[in-house]
Amino acid sequence: MNQDIPYQLACGIAVGALSAATAAMAQDTGTAVKAAAPVSAASSAEPSVKLEQVIVTAARQPQLLQDVPLSITALSEKNLEAQGISSFEDYAARIAGLHLSRDSSQSSFSLRGISSSATADTTSATAGFYLDDYPLYDTWFRFSSPDVRIFDVQRIEVLRGPQGTLYGATSLSGSIRMITNKPDLDNFDGKVDATFASTSSGGNSHDLDGMVNIPLSEGVAALRAVAYTRTDGGYVDNPTVGKNNTNEQRTDGGRLALRLKPNSTLDVLASFMYQHDEQDDQSATLYSPGAGQSKTTWLGSVLNSTRSTLQVATVTADQKLGSGNVTVTGIHASDESTNHFDGTSVVFLLGGGLTPTAESRPSTSKTNIFEVRYSSDPAAPLHYVAGAYYNQRKRDFAQEANQDTLIPVWGTPRLYEVVADQTATEKAVFGEGTWSFAPKWDATAGLRLFRNSYHFDGNVSGLINSFAAPLSESITDVGNSQSSYVPRLSLAYKPDAFTAFYATASKGYRFGLTNYNSGAQGGVPLTYKSDTLWNYELGAKTSFWGGRGTLNGSLFYIDWKDMQLPFRNANGQVYITNAGDARSYGLEAELALKVSSALELNAALTLGNAEITKGNPNVQRRGASSRGPAVIGVEKGDPLPGSQKVSASAGAQYTIGNLAGGSAYVRADAVYVGPSYPDFMKEGSLQAGNYTVVNLRVGYRFDRYELVAFANNAFGSDGVVNAVPNADSLGTDAAFRVRPRTIGLTLRANY
């Protein structure tokens, strides 16, 4: 296959998007700009032909998406349902420039190529994920990553670039926010979704979701309840254990929200979220399958299973105060997980034979969050948000692996044992204000003052810790703290109501943490400090053709200092330290176009380059394997792990009205993911990306019902989403691939 075809497709999408936008604007007369006002009665476009206007709260205040001087993609509930988006992988695959890394039970996002590892090492993700106001990702190692069910969700916002001023330490490269629907005080509402699907050469999947909204007292109190159960059929076969479709995943959960509005100035929301996930095995496959093997084969001796339970309780009170509002939020959350991993290859290398050996990792975390903020009148010439934030997360965890066949060789069965607890605390005050200092001009300045502290207390023992004294405990009892600030500056110019230009400079940071194995022999440093970056951005947002189209774009340059990078000690244990600098630069463009009441188009393109600017001769790129000896050291110009030079997406939906008493529609979405490499190198490295996925949907709406037939990954791409070199101690390379072609039906009923 011609390797230039995907790149040509990406460029074609970009050129087509710009051409469509230009053609659309050309169809209007010289007064088209004036006719583009979304609320203008003089608009040449009828209301039914205008694009949906999306309200976002990225700046902690409700704003039209087109009015926010940031690079943001927002998917409304209508968009989510139309595209069949229900999981992490679904929206990661549809948003250009958003990269999802998977590694066994963990997953993480990155934006704009800002990633120091393509796997889940002992450091935090570079992009944060928020379920309403709760940061889902741990400050430290991601023991499990619950894939929160996307049902009855108002919108998903993807904020590109550091968001440290308003969101703190978990937003180095950006943030993903999932905003759930809140109780409606006035109207009874209900919805049921049922889906059945079958995956090529895999198992069946089924999904049942329900929502009910009940006003308890009209205008005063309402209850909203959501429940869901989902099974994603497996498709990975493991002949070593004699099982097929081993990676089946099951999710059960729900949300309950009570809203009270006793008067016109006070609005209180109490909510509880519960989700339990079970995955029977990881979704890793052989990167290079041999004779008699397929690209959905894995050869582990033990299934890498995961069980996790997430519970989040939140109370938010919003009180009108003067011309603004005071919002107080309290959150208590718990996250319990138990992961099992295959340690057979390590036992084999230590002389214990190919005896199936499971490593167990139980973990429990408790999180308490408190935030208070004041938001002034957003219509005032000077408006601002100011507040205080507190977040403390405590985690207890253990790792244990024993194998009796090691006793004759080493005198002990203990392969590895860790018992530890850690506490991460973030305290901050923050503020961000916008001043309309002249007609058409706005200036924004923000600042966050923070103190982060982290403490780790743990015991490590076993053969992996020390061959000479495997029963001797290495004790780590160390803290790490930092006080600093992150600013944000922005200047926006709006020549008319339909065009805006902006320039932004913003800083982001991550926690400085400790290495859990720093008490072990081999010279592991106790701590590593925060890494920081500056993001410089120029952008434009336009609305045209009477509100039928929007075209948004941005240019960015990122300077990343003191990167948190993975190293290995003499015993092969991974640890983190600050070493090396990097930069990332590129452009982003998004087009949305409603050609007519029947036809709607969208396209997005991201071009970028993320590379090392200051090397380090000691960074562990990859261990020795069948591909060659170990490679140590990074150099100037090496690509960042998982970074892509190009990604693009496009979608089209055509609706046929007045068809047998209802309406039908056809939708197609395509995404191209450019090549990326997991270990700071291109030559001799594994390659992920360089694939195209197409999803097709045909639906029919009648009365309160909707029936949808879909084919996800319709043309059966086996593209590699994430590649993991040396996934086991025998040097086996793993690939986490696109889910094979999945065909199904969804029935939706609204009441």
N, C-alpha and C positions, 0 to 999 in steps of 0.2 A: 504493500500500500504506500502511495506517495505521502511522505511525512509532512509535506508542505500543505496538504489539503486542509487539515484542521486550522492551520494558521490563515490560509486563504479564506476559510469559512468565517473566522473571527473578523478579519478585515472586511469581508463582504457584509457582515452584519453591521459593522460600524459605518461603512460607506452607505449602506442601505438606510440606516437610521437617519444619518445626516441628510441624505437625499430626500427621504420622506418628509423630514421636517422642513427642508427648503421648499419642496413642492407644495406642502400644505400652506406655508406662509405666502407663497406666490399666488395661490388661488384667491387670496383676499385682495382687496383694493388698497390704495394708499392709506386708508383709514383703518386698516386691519388691526393695528396696534391698539387703537382706542377701542375697537370692538372686542378686544380680547379680555376685557375685565370680567372676572368670574361672576360678578353680581350685577353687571350692567344690563339695564333693560334694553339698551340699544344694541346689544350684541346680536350679530347676524346668526349666531348658532342658537338653536332652541335649547331649553334646559335639558331635554332628554338626550341631547347629543354632546353635552359637556362631560369632561372627565370628572370622576368622583374627587371631591376635595377631602384630603386627609388631614386630620388634626393630630399633631404630635405634642409630646410633653418632654422632649429631649432637654430643653433648657429649664425644666421644672415649672414651666408655665404653659398653658394651652396656646399653641400657635399653628397657623396653617403651615404645612410642610414647605411650601414655596417661600415662606417668609423667614425661615430659619437660616442664618448664615453659616451653615455647616453642610458637609457632605453626608446626607442621610438617605437611606432607602427605607420606605415604610410600606408594609403590606397590610392592607385593611382586612377585616373579616371577609369581605366580599372577594378580595384577591386570593386569600388563603383557601377559601372554598372552591373558587373557580379553578385554581391550579392543583387542588387536591393535596395541599401541604398539611402534614400531620406529624412530622418528626424533625429532629435536628438535620438529618441527611436531606430531607425534602427541601428545606429552605436554603441550606448551605449550597445545594446543587443549582439553585435558581438565582442566587445573588452573586453577580460577578465580583471577584476580588475577595470573597469570604471563603477562607480555607478551613476545612474541618480535618483535624488529625485524630486518628483512632489508634489505640494501642491497648489490646486486650479489653479490660473493663473500663478504661478511661477514654475520654475524648476532650478535645479542646478546640477553640476557634482562634484564628489569627486574621488580621486585616493588614493590607498594604505591605505584605511580605515580612512583617515584624515577627520573627520566630527564631529562637536559638536552638530548638530541637524539634525534630519531627515526631518524637515519641513523648511519652508522659514521664519525664524524669522528675527528680525531687525539686521542682520549682513551680511557681504558679504560672497559669496561662497568661498570654499577653493581651487577650481580649476578654472582657468580663461578660457574664451572662446574668441577666436580672429577670426574675419572676416577679412582676410588679416591682416592689422595692427590696426584694430579697436577693442578695448576690449568691447565686447557686454555686459558683466555683469556690473551692477552698483556697485560702491564702497559700497553702503549702501543697503537698502531693495530692493529686486527684485520685483518691481511693476508688471512687465510683462516680459516674456522671449520669445521673438520672435523666433520661430523655423525656422531658415533661410533655405530656399529651397536649397537642394543639387542637382544642375543641372549645367552643364558646370563648374565643380569644378576640378581643377588640382589634388588636393590631400587633405586628412585630416591627420594631424599629431597629435598624442597623446604623449605628453612629460610627463613622470612620474617623480615625485620628484620635489622639489621646483625649480623654474626658476627665482628667484628674481633678479639675477645679470643682466639678459638681459630683463626681462619682468616686473619686479616691483612687486607692492603690490597685484596683482590679481592672483598670482601663488603660493599659499602656498603649495598645494599638487601636483601641476603640471599644465599643460596648454593643451588646445585643440585648434588647429589652422586649420581653413578652408581657403585654398589657391585657389582663383578663377583663371580661365584661363585668360590670357592677350591677347590683340590683336596681331594677326600674321601679320607682315608687308608685307609678300610676297605672301600669298595664300588666295584665296577666300574659305570660308568654311561655311557650314550650317548644322543644325541639328534640327529635330523635334521629340519629344517624346509624345506619347498619351497613357494614361492608363485608363482602366476601371476595377473596382474591386467591389466585394460584400462581406460584413462582415456577418458572421453567426449571426442570430438573430439581425441584425443591418441594417444600411442603406447602400446605394451604394456610392462609391467614384469614382472620376474622376480627371484626371490630364492632362494638356496640356502645354508643354514646347517648347520653340523655341529659337534658337541661330543663328545669322548670323555674319560672320567676313568678312569685306570688306576692302581690301587694297585701300587707297585713292591715294597713290603715292608709287609705289613699293619700298620697302626698307626704306621708309621715314615716311609714315603715314598710320595708319589703324584705323578702327572703329569696335568695337565689341559690339553687342547688344543682350541682353538676356531678355526674357519675359516669365512669367509663371502664370498659374492659377490652383488652386488645391482645391478640396473639399474632406475632409475626413468624410465619413458618420458616424453618431453617432451610439452608441450601448448601452447607458445607458438609462434605463426607469425610469420615475418618476411618480408613480401613484398618488402622492399627488397633483400634478398640472395637472394630466391627459394627460401626453405627453410621447411618446416613442422616443428613439434615440436622446435624448436632447443634447448630447455633440458634435453635428456636428461642424466642424471647416472649415473655408474657408480662403484661402491665395491667394493674388494677388500681383504681384511685378515684378521687373526686375532690370537689371543693364545695364549701358551704359559706355563704356570705350573708350577713345581716346588716342592713343599712337603716339608720335612724336619722330623721331630720325633724327634730321637735319644733324648730322655728326657722325663720328665713335666713338666719346667720350661722347656724351650727349644722354640720353634716358629719355623722359618725359612721364608720364602716368597720365591722369586725368580721374577720374571715379565717377559715381554717382549710388547709390543703393537705391531702394525704396521697401518697403514691408508693406502691410496692412493685418492684421490678425483679424478675427472675430471668436470667439468661443461662442456658444450659452449657454453652461453650462460646468461646470468642469467635469472631467472624474472620479470623486470619485464614489465608489460603497460601499454598506454595507459590512463591514468586516465579520460580522456574520449575514447573512440574516435569517429572521424568516420564519414561515409557510406562504406559498403562495408567497414568495419572491425568487429572484434568485441572483446570484452573479454579475448581471449587473443592480441591482436595487439601487436607491437612493431615499430618502424620504424628500428632501428639499422642503420648502414652496415657495422659490424664486429661480429662476435659477441664478447660479453664472456665469454671462456672462462677456466676455472680448472683448474690441476693442482696437487695438493698431496699430500705424503707426511708422515705423522706416525709417529714411532717413540719408544716410551717403555720404558725398562728400569728395573725397580724391584727392590730387595732390602730386605726387612723382617725384622727379628729381634725376637722377643718373648720376654723372659726373666723367669721368675718370680723376684721378689726380695722376700723377707719376705712380707708380706701383700698386696703389690701386684705390678705388672708394669712392667718397663722395655721400651720399644719404640723401636727405632732404625730409621730409614728413610732410604735413599739412592736418589735418582732421577736418571737422566740421560736427557734427551729431545732430539730434534731434530725440526724442523718446516721443511720446504722447500715453497715454493709459487711458482708463476708465474701471474700474472693478466694478462689482456689486456683493455683497455678501449677503448671507441669514442671517439676524439678528433676525429672528422670535423667535428662542429659547431663546435669551437674553430677548426679550420683555415678553415672557411667564414667565420666572423666576422672572421678576420685577412686575408681576401682570397685565400685559396688554393683557393677553389671547393669543391664538394661531393665532394672526393676522399677515398675511404675511407682512414682513418688509424687505426692501432692504437697504443695506448700500452701498453708492456710494463712489468710490475712483478715482477721476480724477488726473492725474499727467502729467507734462511736464518737460522734461529735455533737456538741451543744453550742448554739449560737444565740447571743442576745444583742439586739440592735436597738438603738434609740436615736431618733433624729427629730429636731425641731427647726422649722424654717419659716421665715416671713417672706411673702411675695407681695410686692406693691402692685398698684394698679398698672397693668400692662399697657394701657392707653395713654399714660402720662408721658410727657417728654423725657423724664428721667424715671425709669423703672428698674427694679432690682429684686434679687433673691438673696437672702442672707440666712445663715443657720449654723447649727452645731450638730456633730455626728459622733456616735460612739458605736463601736462594733467589737465584740469579743467572741472569739470562737475557741473552744477547748475540744481537744481530740485525744482520745485514748486509742491506741492501736497495738497490734502484735503481729509478728510474723513467726511462723514455726514450720520446720520441715525436718523430719526424722526418717531414717532408713536403716533397718537392722543389718542389711548386707554390708554396711560400712564398718561394723564392729570388728570383724577379723582384720581389716586393713588399718583402721585408725583407733580402735579401742573404744569408740563411741558411735552411737547412731545419729548424733546431733549434727545435722547439716547446717542449720541456721536457726537462731532464735532471737527475737527482738521483743522487748516489752517497753513501751514508751508512752509518754503523754506530752502534748505540746499546747501552748496557749499563745494566740495571736490577738493583739489588741490594737485597734486603730482609733485615735481620738483626733478630731479636727474641727476647726471653724472655717467657714467658707462664705464667699459672697461673690456675686456677679451682677453687674449693673450695665444698663444700656442708656445712652444719652443721645437724644435726637438734637444735636447741637446746631444743625442748620437744615433748611429744607432739603430733603432727599438724602441726607447724611445721618448715619448712626455710628456711634463709637461704643464698643463693649469692652469692659475690663473685668477680669475675675481673678480671684486669689483664694488659695486654700492653704491654711497653716495646719500642719499635722504633726503628730507624734505617734510613731509606730513602735510597738515593742513585741518581742517574740521570745519565748522561753521553751527550751526543749530539755527533757529529762528522760534518759533511756539507757537500757542495758542491752548489749549485743554480745552474743557468743555463738559458737559453732565453728565448723571447719572452714566455712567461707570467711569468717572473721579472723581465724588464726589456726593454721595447720599445726603449729607447735603446741598450742594450749587451747584446744577447742572448747573446753569447759570453763575457761577463765572468762569472766565477764568484763567487757570494755564498757566503761561508764562514761556517758556524756551528760553533763549538767551545765548548760550554757545558755546565756541570753544574748539578744541582739536588739538594739533600739536605735532609733533615729528620729530627729526632729528637723523639719525643713519646710519648704513651701513650693507650690507649683502655681504659676500664673497663666493667664490666657488674655490675649489682646486681639480685638477684631475691629475692622472698619468696613462698613457697608455703604454702598451708594446705590440708590434706586432712582434712575432717571425718569421712570414712569411706574405705573401701578403693575406692570407686567414683566419688568426686567429688574434684576438685582445683581450687583457685583460685590464681592467681598474679598477681604484679605485677612488671614488669621495666623497668629503665632501662638502655639500652646505647648505646654510641657506635660509629660506623663511620667509615671514611676511605678515600680513594683516594690513589694516588701523585700528588705534584706533579712535573710533567714539563717538557719544553722544546718549543718550536715549531720544527719542522724547517726552516721557511722564515724563521726569525728573522734570518738574515743578508741577506735580500732587502730591496730598497727598499720603502718604504711604511709603515714604523713598526710592524713586528710585534714584540711584546715577546719577550724571550729566553726567559723561563720563566713558568710559572704554578704556584701552590702547591696543596697538598692541599685538597680540600673535605671537610668533616666534617658529620656529622649525629648528633643524639640521637633515639633511639626510646624512646617511653614506651608501655607496653602493659599492659592488664588482660585476663586470660583465664580460661577455665574449661574443664575437661575432665571429661566424665561418661560412665559406663558404666551401662547399665540393662537391664532385661528379661532377667535371667539371663545376661548376656554376649552377648545378641543385638544390642544396639545401642550406639552411641557417638554423642555429640553434643558437639562442641567448638566454641568460639567465642572471639573476641578483639576488643578495641577498641584502636586504636593512634593515636598522634599523633607525627609526626616533624617535627623542626625542623632544616632544612638550611641551612648557612652556606657562604658563599664558593663558590658553584656554579661549576663549570668549564663555561663557555658558549662557543659558537662565534661568532666575529666574522669579518669579511672586510676585507682591506686594499684599497688603491686599485687593485691589479691583480686583485682578485677572489679572491685566495687565502684559504682558510679558515685561521684560527688560533684558539687557545684562550686565554682569560684568565678570571680569577676576577671575577665580577660578578653580584651579585644573591643574594637569599636566597629560600627557599621553605618551604612546609609541606605535609604530607600527613596526612590523618586519615580514619578509616573503621572499618569492622567486617568481620570474616570469620567465617563459620560453615560447619561441615562435619558432615554426618550420614551414618552407615553403619548399616544395619539389615538383619538377617537375619530376615525374617518367618517363614520356615519353612525346612526343609531344601531346599526347591525354589526359594524366591523370596528374592532379595537386592537391596536398594536402596541407592543412594548419592546424595547431593546436596551441593552447595557453593554458597555465595553470598559475593560480595565487593562491598561498597559503599564508595566513597571519594571524596575530593576532594583533588587535588594542584594547588597554585597558587603563583604568585609572591607573596612578601610584601615584597620590596624590589626595585624595578625598576631598569632601567639604560637610558638613552636611546640607547645605541650598539650593542646586541645586534642581530645580523643575523637577522631572522625569515625573510625570503625575498627573493630577487632579483626584478627586474622580469620579468614574463611576460605572457601573454595575459590573465591574471586581473587585471592592473593593475601599477602601479609597485612598486618595491622598498619593503618595509616594514621600518623600523628601530625598535628600541627595545621593551623589555618593561615592563609596568606591573604594579602590585600587582593581584592578582586574576586575571591571565592564567593559563590552564591550562598545566601542564607537558606537553611533547611526549610523545605516546603514552599519556598517563594516561587511565584509564577511570573513570567514575563507577560503573559497574555491570558485573559479569560473573557468570555463573552456569552451573552444570553439573548434570546429573542422569543417572543410569544405573539400569538394571534388568536383572536376569538371572533367567530362569526355567528350571529344569532338570527334565527328565522322566526319571526313573530306570527301570531294568528295561525297556528298549525294545529288543527284538530282540537281547538279550544285551549291550547297551551302554546308554548314556545320551545323551540329546539335550538341547540347550539353545538358548535364544533370548535374545539380548542387544540392548539399544538404549541408546545414549549420545547425549546432546544437550548442546551448549554454546552459550550466548549470550555474545557479546562486545560490550560497549557502545561507543558512539562515542568516538573520540579524534582528536586533531588534531596534525599534525607540527610546527607552527611557532608555538607560544605564543599561538595565536589561534583563535577559533571562526568569527567572521564573516569571510568571504572566504578561508578556509583550505580545504585539502583535508580530507576526512573519511575516516578508517579506522574499522573496526569496524561496529557496529550490524547484525550478522548472526547467524544461527543455523545451526549445522551439526549434522546428525544422522547417526550411524553405526549400521549394523545388522549383526548377526552371527548366523548359525545354525550350530551345530556338532553333531557326533556323535562320541562317544568309545566305542571298543571295544577291549578288551584293551590293547595298548600303542600304539594308534593314535588319531589324532584328525583329522577332516576338517571344515574350516570354510569356509563360504561367507560373503562379506562384501560390504557396499556402504558405502564411506566417502563422506561427503558425499552421502548417498542422495538428497536432494532438490535437488541441483545448485546450492547457493549459490555466488554469484560474489563473496562478501564480500571486502573489502580488509583484509588483515592489516596491511599497512604502506603508507603513502603517502609518496612522495618528490617534493616540489615541485622544479621546474627540474632534472630528472634529467640533462639535457644543456644545453649552452650556448645552445640555441635556445629554452629555456623549456618543454620538453616535460615534463609531469607524469607520473610513473610510479606504478603500483599493483602491489604484490605481493599476489596474490589467493590465496584458498583453492584448493587443487588441485581441479579439476573432479571430478564423480562418478567414482569408481573402483570397479569390481566385480571380484572375484577369488575364488580358491580357495587354501586353505592345507592341506597335508598334513603332519602332524607324527607322528613315530615316536619312541618312547622305548625304550631297551634296558637 
